[in-house]
Amino acid sequence: MCSRLLFLGFIGALMVESCAPKHYQLVGVERSRIIVDSRYDQNPDEAAVAFLAPYKRVNDSIMRPVMGMVARNMHPHRPESELSNLLSDILIWAAKDYNEAPVLGVYNMGGIRADFIKGDVTYEDILSVAPFENKICFVTLTGEQLMMLFRQIAARGGEGVSKGTELVITKTGKLLSARLFGREIDPTASYRVTTINYLLEGNDGMAAFKLGSDKVAPEDASNNSRFLIMNYFRDMQAQGKIVDAQLEGRIVVKSE
């Protein structure tokens, strides 16, 4: 009995010792840089390729179909870019399917996460450009609220705005003038605007959207901006048209 107790005590001591905090000391750091490029495709692991093949076929069937074509490389940049112009105009184009006729479309630069490269555009390309679950929505702003929105856009150095918008801003983010389709903004008038629900909530510094009225924000996945973009490209492709957009002076930076 005594030897058994001694044995259990010995085991217990070992367990206490193993659970005791260890005092490790860093004696050195080593690192290496692994560049992942085309060299890794020269000698593929056949077993890995075979394992991934059925998944790749499914993925490619979804991601690789061509939706249409773009006439030029498009990259988002402030104060105005071909790509932000295009996406803002697509919101206007899509509005007809909601029985809406907005005079302004706003798409945030921060929501554009990739470029369109000249040539074929696949669903994968569209998903890369618009990866978020942002959905089209509509809101009515008074002229005063619209001017507030334009000042907020100016403070950010520019955002995507649709055709017919003429904003003059400074490098320091001040709004010098604003017009829609050649007309000054009437502070007492009402303006129907289309945007995405992320901005409707006042995000990205555009709090003026929260002040609007008669908001329409459909929640179905089909209202996601990526599907609207896809539908636009498909429509243009069916008409035999190549999608294009240019800088038009929608947002111009001038000295004060």
ROVOBA-812663 format. One record per residue: residue number from 1; z, x negated, y negated of N, C-alpha, C, O in turn; residue in three letters. Coordinates in steps of 0.02 Angstrom, whole numbers. Each point is the difference from the previous one (the first is absolute). Layout:
residues N
> nr	n.w	n.u	n.v	ca.w	ca.u	ca.v	c.w	c.u	c.v	o.w	o.u	o.v	rest
> NUM	Z	X	Y	Z	X	Y	Z	X	Y	Z	X	Y	ALA
...
//
This chain:
residues 256
> nr	n.w	n.u	n.v	ca.w	ca.u	ca.v	c.w	c.u	c.v	o.w	o.u	o.v	rest
> 1	0	-42	60	0	42	-60	0	-43	-62	-36	13	-48	MET
> 2	77	-66	50	5	-46	-57	-66	-34	-13	-23	-6	-57	CYS
> 3	-10	-18	112	-65	-34	-8	-53	48	-27	-43	-20	-38	SER
> 4	49	83	59	-48	50	-24	8	11	-75	-49	6	-36	ARG
> 5	112	-3	14	13	9	-72	-24	-60	-39	-27	6	-55	LEU
> 6	37	-67	84	-24	-60	-34	-76	1	-7	-28	-20	-51	LEU
> 7	-5	44	104	-74	3	-1	-24	49	-54	-46	-16	-38	PHE
> 8	78	75	35	-20	49	-50	14	-25	-70	-38	13	-47	LEU
> 9	94	-50	40	15	-29	-66	-51	-51	-20	-19	-4	-59	GLY
> 10	-4	-35	108	-51	-51	-14	-66	33	-23	-31	-22	-48	PHE
> 11	11	75	84	-60	37	-19	7	31	-69	-47	-2	-40	ILE
> 12	105	29	26	12	30	-66	-6	-51	-55	-27	14	-54	GLY
> 13	54	-74	67	-4	-53	-51	-72	-20	-13	-20	-12	-57	ALA
> 14	-20	10	111	-71	-16	-9	-36	52	-42	-41	-16	-43	LEU
> 15	58	80	56	-32	54	-38	20	-3	-74	-42	10	-43	MET
> 16	105	-24	30	22	-7	-70	-36	-57	-33	-21	6	-58	VAL
> 17	13	-61	95	-34	-59	-27	-73	16	-16	-27	-20	-51	GLU
> 18	-6	57	97	-71	16	-9	-11	47	-58	-53	-1	-31	SER
> 19	102	43	16	-6	49	-55	23	-29	-67	-10	30	-52	CYS
> 20	40	-88	53	25	-30	-61	-59	-20	-45	-52	-19	26	ALA
> 21	59	24	-91	-55	-17	-45	-20	-73	7	42	-45	5	PRO
> 22	-107	33	-4	-26	-68	6	-15	-27	-69	-21	36	-45	LYS
> 23	33	-99	36	-13	-33	-63	-63	-43	5	3	-59	15	HIS
> 24	-59	92	-28	-64	-34	5	-15	-36	-66	24	19	-53	TYR
> 25	-62	-72	59	-19	-38	-59	-75	-12	1	-28	-23	50	GLN
> 26	-5	39	-106	-72	-10	-4	-14	-75	-7	25	-34	-44	LEU
> 27	-66	9	90	-15	-72	0	-72	-15	-21	-18	-58	-10	VAL
> 28	-23	110	4	-69	-13	-21	-41	63	1	18	49	33	GLY
> 29	-75	-50	-68	-45	57	-4	-71	-25	13	-22	-49	-29	VAL
> 30	-13	83	73	-70	-16	13	-42	62	-11	22	55	14	GLU
> 31	-81	-64	-38	-44	57	-10	-72	-22	11	-16	-60	-1	ARG
> 32	-26	109	12	-72	-13	7	-38	59	-28	26	56	1	SER
> 33	-86	-66	-24	-41	52	-28	-56	18	49	-38	-43	21	ARG
> 34	35	106	-3	-50	23	47	-52	41	-38	15	54	-25	ILE
> 35	-75	-79	21	-54	35	-35	-37	43	50	-30	-25	48	ILE
> 36	31	90	-60	-34	47	44	-70	13	-29	-6	35	-50	VAL
> 37	-44	-63	82	-69	10	-24	-47	5	60	23	13	56	ASP
> 38	-87	-21	-68	-50	11	52	6	-48	59	-27	13	54	SER
> 39	63	-67	-63	10	-47	56	35	32	59	-11	-19	58	ARG
> 40	52	69	-72	35	34	54	-46	45	40	19	21	55	TYR
> 41	-78	-7	-80	-48	41	36	-45	-41	45	-38	28	39	ASP
> 42	40	-94	-44	-45	-42	38	19	-4	74	-44	-6	43	GLN
> 43	107	9	-29	24	-4	69	49	57	14	60	-12	8	ASN
> 44	-84	73	-6	46	57	9	31	1	69	-29	-24	49	PRO
> 45	88	51	-47	35	9	63	-32	59	36	6	57	-23	ASP
> 46	-39	-70	79	-38	53	34	44	57	24	-19	58	-4	GLU
> 47	78	-75	27	46	52	24	22	45	-58	4	61	7	ALA
> 48	9	-92	-65	21	40	-58	-57	43	-25	10	58	-18	ALA
> 49	-71	-86	18	-58	39	-22	-12	59	45	-14	55	-23	VAL
> 50	21	-65	89	-10	54	47	54	54	-8	-14	60	5	ALA
> 51	75	-82	-17	55	48	-9	-11	43	-62	13	60	1	PHE
> 52	-38	-90	-56	-8	35	-64	-65	40	-4	-7	42	-44	LEU
> 53	-40	-55	89	-67	30	-5	1	76	-6	-34	27	-44	ALA
> 54	70	9	86	-2	74	-6	30	25	-66	-22	50	-27	PRO
> 55	73	-86	2	30	19	-64	-47	-15	-58	-4	38	-48	TYR
> 56	-32	-93	54	-48	-19	-52	-56	51	-5	-23	17	-54	LYS
> 57	0	8	112	-54	50	-1	22	63	-36	-37	28	-40	ARG
> 58	99	-7	54	25	60	-34	8	-13	-75	-20	42	-41	VAL
> 59	49	-99	24	10	-17	-70	-67	-4	-37	-7	26	-55	ASN
> 60	-42	-60	86	-65	-7	-33	-36	67	-8	-35	11	-49	ASP
> 61	45	34	97	-32	66	-4	25	39	-60	-35	43	-26	SER
> 62	97	-58	6	30	35	-57	-15	-36	-66	-18	31	-50	ILE
> 63	26	-97	51	-3	-39	-61	-69	-23	-21	-13	-10	-60	MET
> 64	-32	1	107	-63	-33	-16	-59	45	-20	-50	-27	-26	ARG
> 65	52	92	35	-57	41	-22	-13	-10	-75	47	-2	-40	PRO
> 66	-111	-3	22	-20	-11	-69	1	67	-37	-32	48	22	VAL
> 67	68	-45	-77	4	60	-41	-53	3	-54	-19	54	-23	MET
> 68	-6	-113	2	-49	-3	-54	-9	-72	-21	17	-47	36	GLY
> 69	-43	38	-96	-12	-67	-26	21	-4	-73	-2	50	-36	MET
> 70	21	-110	15	13	-13	-71	-50	-50	-26	-23	-45	36	VAL
> 71	5	52	-99	-53	-40	-30	23	-68	-22	-41	-45	-12	ALA
> 72	107	35	6	25	-63	-27	72	-12	25	32	46	24	ARG
> 73	-9	-107	-30	71	-14	14	43	35	-52	-16	-1	-60	ASN
> 74	69	31	82	45	37	-46	71	-23	11	27	3	56	MET
> 75	5	-26	-109	68	-26	2	41	34	-55	-24	7	-56	HIS
> 76	84	16	71	41	33	-52	30	-50	-49	30	-50	21	PRO
> 77	-38	62	-85	32	-42	-50	6	39	-65	-38	47	-13	HIS
> 78	85	-67	-27	12	32	-64	-39	-36	-55	-16	-59	6	ARG
> 79	-1	94	-60	19	69	-15	-44	53	35	19	58	6	PRO
> 80	-78	-80	17	-48	46	31	-38	-38	53	-15	-59	-9	GLU
> 81	-1	91	64	-39	-32	53	-47	50	32	10	61	-5	SER
> 82	-62	-87	37	-47	44	34	35	42	53	-14	59	8	GLU
> 83	59	-91	29	33	35	55	47	55	-25	1	55	28	LEU
> 84	39	-70	-79	46	52	-26	-40	56	-33	20	58	4	SER
> 85	-76	-74	-35	-44	52	-27	-25	46	56	1	61	-6	ASN
> 86	-24	-93	60	-27	39	57	53	46	29	-14	60	10	LEU
> 87	73	-85	3	51	42	32	24	57	-45	15	54	24	LEU
> 88	-12	-67	-89	18	53	-47	-54	54	-2	15	59	-4	SER
> 89	-78	-80	6	-55	48	1	-2	40	65	-20	58	0	ASP
> 90	40	-90	55	2	36	64	50	57	-2	-11	52	30	ILE
> 91	68	-62	-65	48	54	-8	-32	59	-36	11	58	19	LEU
> 92	-50	-72	-70	-36	54	-36	-50	33	46	-5	61	1	ILE
> 93	-31	-101	37	-51	26	47	32	46	51	-27	52	17	TRP
> 94	86	-71	9	33	38	53	31	65	-26	13	46	39	ALA
> 95	-2	-41	-104	36	58	-28	-34	66	14	33	52	5	ALA
> 96	-99	-52	2	-36	62	12	22	35	65	-3	61	5	LYS
> 97	25	-101	43	21	28	64	68	35	-6	22	33	47	ASP
> 98	10	-40	-104	64	32	-13	-5	53	-55	50	24	-27	TYR
> 99	-113	-7	10	-14	47	-54	32	-22	-65	27	40	-39	ASN
> 100	-31	-105	27	28	-30	-61	-57	-33	-40	-51	-20	28	GLU
> 101	62	16	-93	-49	-32	-44	37	-44	-51	0	15	-59	ALA
> 102	30	-70	82	38	-44	-45	-46	-38	-47	-59	-12	15	PRO
> 103	86	-5	-73	-39	-39	-49	18	-74	5	-33	-42	-32	VAL
> 104	83	25	71	23	-69	5	26	-14	71	36	41	28	LEU
> 105	-55	-99	-1	28	-24	63	35	-66	-12	-25	-43	-37	GLY
> 106	83	35	67	39	-62	-9	18	-27	69	30	35	41	VAL
> 107	-48	-98	-29	16	-34	63	33	-66	-17	-27	-39	-39	TYR
> 108	85	26	67	37	-60	-20	-28	-64	32	-20	1	58	ASN
> 109	20	-54	-96	-24	-65	25	42	-24	59	-26	-30	47	MET
> 110	92	44	-50	44	-23	54	-14	33	66	20	-26	52	GLY
> 111	-54	83	-52	-16	34	62	-64	-25	32	-18	23	55	GLY
> 112	-17	-68	-88	-63	-28	26	16	-67	32	17	-47	-36	ILE
> 113	-21	41	102	26	-58	34	-53	-46	31	18	-47	36	ARG
> 114	-81	59	-50	-52	-44	26	-63	10	-41	-3	44	-43	ALA
> 115	-48	-85	57	-64	5	-35	-51	37	43	9	5	61	ASP
> 116	-61	20	-92	-60	19	35	-50	-57	-7	-11	-25	-56	PHE
> 117	-19	4	111	-48	-54	-1	-70	30	6	-11	46	40	ILE
> 118	-35	-71	-78	-69	25	-2	-28	9	71	5	-45	42	LYS
> 119	-34	104	-30	-29	14	65	34	59	33	26	45	-33	GLY
> 120	-25	-45	100	29	55	37	75	6	-12	35	-50	-7	ASP
> 121	-12	112	4	71	14	-7	22	41	60	-26	54	13	VAL
> 122	73	-81	25	26	34	59	64	38	-17	28	-6	-54	THR
> 123	-6	46	103	64	34	-10	57	-51	-7	48	12	-37	TYR
> 124	-54	-67	72	51	-54	-6	3	-26	-71	54	-14	-26	GLU
> 125	-113	6	-6	-1	-23	-70	35	49	-46	38	-19	-44	ASP
> 126	-51	84	55	30	52	-42	75	1	11	39	7	-48	ILE
> 127	-17	-13	110	71	-1	15	34	-60	-32	58	6	-22	LEU
> 128	-93	-62	19	29	-60	-32	7	10	-75	49	-22	-30	SER
> 129	-97	56	-1	3	14	-72	54	50	-16	37	-7	-49	VAL
> 130	-31	59	90	49	54	-13	44	10	61	-8	48	37	ALA
> 131	56	-93	-25	41	3	62	59	48	-3	30	14	52	PRO
> 132	-15	12	-110	60	41	-7	-15	74	13	-57	21	1	PHE
> 133	111	17	8	-7	72	12	-2	39	-65	31	53	-6	GLU
> 134	-67	-79	-43	-6	34	-65	-49	57	4	-54	-8	28	ASN
> 135	72	64	-56	-42	60	5	-21	24	-70	37	-9	-49	LYS
> 136	-95	39	46	-26	25	-64	45	57	-24	26	38	40	ILE
> 137	-19	-33	-106	39	55	-29	-26	13	-70	-41	-37	-27	CYS
> 138	65	91	-2	-25	23	-65	59	21	-44	50	25	25	PHE
> 139	-58	-35	-90	53	16	-47	-30	13	-68	-52	-28	-18	VAL
> 140	83	72	-20	-22	13	-69	47	-34	-49	61	8	3	THR
> 141	-91	-47	-48	38	-34	-52	-22	27	-68	-58	16	-11	LEU
> 142	106	-10	-34	-18	16	-69	-32	-63	-30	6	-55	28	THR
> 143	-39	63	-85	-29	-58	-33	53	-52	-17	-13	-60	4	GLY
> 144	71	83	-24	54	-46	-17	23	-39	62	11	-60	-3	GLU
> 145	-5	96	60	19	-33	62	-55	-48	23	14	-53	28	GLN
> 146	-77	72	-39	-56	-43	20	1	-64	-41	-13	-54	27	LEU
> 147	27	59	-91	5	-60	-41	58	-44	23	-5	-62	-2	MET
> 148	59	93	23	56	-38	28	-23	-38	62	16	-58	9	MET
> 149	-54	92	34	-27	-32	60	-45	-58	-18	5	-54	31	LEU
> 150	-48	63	-80	-45	-55	-20	39	-59	-28	-19	-58	10	PHE
> 151	74	72	-46	42	-55	-24	32	-37	58	7	-61	-2	ARG
> 152	13	98	53	30	-32	58	-52	-42	38	16	-53	26	GLN
> 153	-77	78	-22	-54	-39	31	-14	-63	-40	-12	-53	29	ILE
> 154	12	59	-95	-11	-58	-43	55	-51	10	-14	-60	2	ALA
> 155	76	83	5	57	-46	9	-6	-39	65	27	-55	5	ALA
> 156	-63	82	44	-10	-34	64	-62	-43	-1	-16	-33	50	ARG
> 157	-20	32	-105	-60	-41	-5	-61	33	30	-52	-32	8	GLY
> 158	57	97	8	-57	36	27	13	25	70	33	-33	40	GLY
> 159	-61	91	-24	1	29	67	-69	31	11	-42	2	-45	GLU
> 160	30	23	105	-64	32	14	-4	68	-35	42	43	10	GLY
> 161	-95	-34	-50	-11	64	-34	-73	19	10	-44	-43	6	VAL
> 162	31	108	-5	-66	24	17	-50	-3	-59	19	-14	-57	SER
> 163	-82	27	74	-54	-2	-49	14	47	-58	25	56	9	LYS
> 164	-42	-78	-69	11	40	-60	63	-20	-38	11	23	-56	GLY
> 165	30	-65	87	61	-23	-33	-15	-61	-42	-36	-46	21	THR
> 166	62	45	-82	-9	-56	-46	67	-19	-30	25	32	-46	GLU
> 167	4	-85	73	64	-25	-25	-10	-68	-31	-34	-43	28	LEU
> 168	64	32	-86	1	-66	-31	72	-21	-3	42	34	-29	VAL
> 169	-27	-92	60	68	-24	4	3	-72	-24	-51	-33	-10	ILE
> 170	111	8	0	10	-69	-21	24	-42	60	19	27	51	THR
> 171	-21	-92	-60	25	-45	53	74	9	12	25	-14	54	LYS
> 172	10	38	-105	72	11	6	17	69	28	59	17	4	THR
> 173	-110	23	15	13	64	31	10	58	-47	33	49	17	GLY
> 174	-63	-54	-77	5	55	-48	-65	40	2	-54	-28	4	LYS
> 175	60	94	-8	-58	44	-2	-24	7	-72	37	22	-43	LEU
> 176	-101	-42	30	-28	6	-67	-37	66	-10	3	29	-54	LEU
> 177	-38	-7	106	-36	64	-6	-15	27	69	-1	-37	49	SER
> 178	-10	103	-45	-15	32	63	-46	60	-12	11	40	-45	ALA
> 179	-64	-37	87	-47	56	-5	-22	20	70	-1	-41	46	ARG
> 180	-17	104	-39	-29	25	62	-67	31	-16	-6	47	-40	LEU
> 181	-46	-74	72	-68	25	-11	-18	3	-74	-30	48	-24	PHE
> 182	51	-101	-12	-18	-7	-70	43	39	-48	-13	-1	-60	GLY
> 183	64	35	84	42	41	-44	71	-27	-2	27	-25	49	ARG
> 184	3	31	-108	70	-18	-8	43	47	41	-19	57	14	GLU
> 185	77	-79	6	45	42	39	35	50	-45	31	-20	-50	ILE
> 186	-36	84	66	33	53	-38	72	6	27	9	19	58	ASP
> 187	41	-33	-99	69	1	25	23	69	24	48	5	38	PRO
> 188	-82	48	-60	21	68	19	-41	28	57	16	54	26	THR
> 189	-68	-89	-5	-44	25	54	30	-17	68	47	-39	6	ALA
> 190	-76	69	46	20	-13	69	-56	-38	36	-59	15	-10	SER
> 191	79	-63	51	-49	-42	35	18	-1	75	56	-18	19	TYR
> 192	-104	36	21	11	-1	73	-16	-71	25	-54	-27	-13	ARG
> 193	101	-1	51	-6	-69	22	8	-3	76	41	36	29	VAL
> 194	-80	-78	4	9	-13	71	24	-72	10	-23	-46	-35	THR
> 195	68	38	82	28	-67	14	23	1	73	-23	41	39	THR
> 196	69	-85	-22	30	0	67	74	16	-6	31	-10	-52	ILE
> 197	-3	36	106	69	25	-4	50	-54	-17	52	15	-30	ASN
> 198	-66	-77	46	45	-55	-18	8	-4	-75	55	-12	-25	TYR
> 199	-109	21	-12	3	-2	-73	27	64	-28	34	0	-52	LEU
> 200	-48	56	85	26	64	-23	76	-1	-4	30	36	-40	LEU
> 201	1	-78	82	73	-6	0	25	-46	-55	61	-11	-6	GLU
> 202	-107	-16	-35	20	-42	-56	5	-74	16	26	-38	-41	GLY
> 203	-51	17	98	4	-70	20	-50	-44	-37	-44	25	-35	ASN
> 204	51	-90	43	-43	-50	-32	0	7	-76	-51	-12	-32	ASP
> 205	107	32	4	7	2	-72	-36	57	-34	-7	0	-61	GLY
> 206	-17	50	99	-37	56	-29	42	64	4	-18	48	34	MET
> 207	74	-50	-69	49	55	3	-27	64	-33	28	54	12	ALA
> 208	-81	-59	-52	-27	59	-34	-22	53	51	2	59	-15	ALA
> 209	-23	-80	74	-22	48	51	56	48	18	-13	58	17	PHE
> 210	75	-80	-19	56	42	20	9	58	-49	31	51	17	LYS
> 211	-57	-57	-78	9	51	-50	-52	56	5	6	51	-34	LEU
> 212	-56	-61	77	-56	47	4	20	67	31	55	8	26	GLY
> 213	-102	39	-29	12	67	27	-57	18	48	-49	-36	7	SER
> 214	58	93	27	-50	26	46	-23	-53	50	-59	-14	7	ASP
> 215	108	-15	26	-15	-55	46	-24	28	68	28	48	26	LYS
> 216	-79	-79	0	-26	16	66	-1	-64	40	-35	-48	-18	VAL
> 217	73	46	72	6	-61	40	-4	17	74	52	5	33	ALA
> 218	-112	4	-6	-7	16	72	27	-56	43	-9	-58	-15	PRO
> 219	42	77	69	36	-49	41	-35	-19	65	21	-47	33	GLU
> 220	-73	83	-13	-34	-16	62	-29	-70	-1	-20	-25	-53	ASP
> 221	17	-7	111	-25	-68	5	-72	-6	-23	-21	-53	-23	ALA
> 222	-18	107	29	-70	-1	-20	-9	-12	-75	-54	-16	-23	SER
> 223	108	24	-15	-2	-10	-73	14	-73	-19	2	-17	-59	ASN
> 224	9	-25	109	13	-71	-12	-59	-32	-35	-58	15	15	ASN
> 225	72	-59	-63	-54	-30	-39	-51	-36	43	-59	-1	-17	SER
> 226	81	-30	72	-49	-36	42	-52	46	29	-58	-19	8	ARG
> 227	78	81	8	-48	47	28	-48	26	-55	-58	14	14	PHE
> 228	83	-8	-74	-44	20	-56	-52	-54	-13	-58	15	-11	LEU
> 229	80	-78	14	-46	-56	-10	-52	0	56	-60	-9	-12	ILE
> 230	83	18	73	-45	2	57	-51	56	-7	-59	-10	12	MET
> 231	81	69	-32	-45	56	-8	-51	-13	-54	-59	19	6	ASN
> 232	80	-53	-59	-46	-16	-54	-55	-48	25	-59	11	-14	TYR
> 233	79	-62	50	-49	-47	27	-48	34	48	-60	-13	-1	PHE
> 234	86	56	42	-43	36	47	-49	45	-36	-59	5	19	ARG
> 235	82	27	-72	-44	43	-39	-56	-40	-33	-58	21	1	ASP
> 236	75	-78	-29	-50	-43	-31	-49	-26	53	-60	-4	-13	MET
> 237	86	-13	71	-44	-25	54	-48	55	22	-59	-14	13	GLN
> 238	84	75	-7	-44	56	20	-55	12	-51	-54	23	18	ALA
> 239	67	-39	-81	-50	7	-53	-44	-62	-7	-45	-2	-42	GLN
> 240	58	-48	84	-39	-62	-3	17	-42	-60	-41	-40	-23	GLY
> 241	103	47	-3	20	-37	-60	48	-56	18	41	6	45	LYS
> 242	-46	-61	-82	47	-55	6	53	9	-55	-17	9	-58	ILE
> 243	80	-12	77	55	10	-48	2	-58	-49	-3	-59	20	VAL
> 244	10	76	-83	3	-52	-51	48	22	-55	13	60	-8	ASP
> 245	13	-107	-28	43	12	-58	-5	-61	-45	-9	-56	24	ALA
> 246	16	67	-89	-6	-55	-48	55	5	-52	33	51	-7	GLN
> 247	-24	-106	-28	44	0	-58	-34	38	-56	-58	-13	-15	LEU
> 248	94	60	-15	-30	44	-50	36	0	-67	-19	37	-45	GLU
> 249	72	-78	39	39	3	-61	48	58	-1	17	26	-53	GLY
> 250	5	-6	111	49	55	4	67	-23	-31	35	39	-33	ARG
> 251	-18	-103	45	60	-28	-32	-20	-67	-30	-21	-46	35	ILE
> 252	27	41	-100	-21	-60	-36	60	-32	-33	42	35	-30	VAL
> 253	-36	-100	34	55	-37	-32	-25	-30	-66	-50	-36	-1	VAL
> 254	85	51	-52	-17	-27	-66	62	-26	-35	57	16	19	LYS
> 255	-67	-56	-70	56	-25	-40	27	56	-43	-36	46	-19	SER
> 256	100	-50	3	31	51	-43	-26	-6	-72	21	38	-43	GLU
//
